[in-house]
């Protein structure tokens, strides 16, 4: 399931919905972070940036994509360097 926010903003943001679906089904994320109860931030490679996919998994194991955005991969690389 895709949250309406995704459809409202996908023209303005640099990602392809087919690529997002492929990442969720076929790719292993670079990072997974639990941001709050049942909400997760997944990071996938995307051209020269990282693609952030925020999902929610409900009590019935349904997955909803809340938002998707790209961000400079240096952000993730700096976090790794700090550890």
Secondary structure, 3 states (H helix, E strand, C coil): CECHHHHHHCCCCCCCHHHHHHHHHHCCCCEEEEEECCEEEEEEEECCEEEEEEEEECCCCCEEEEEEEEEECHHHHHHHHHC
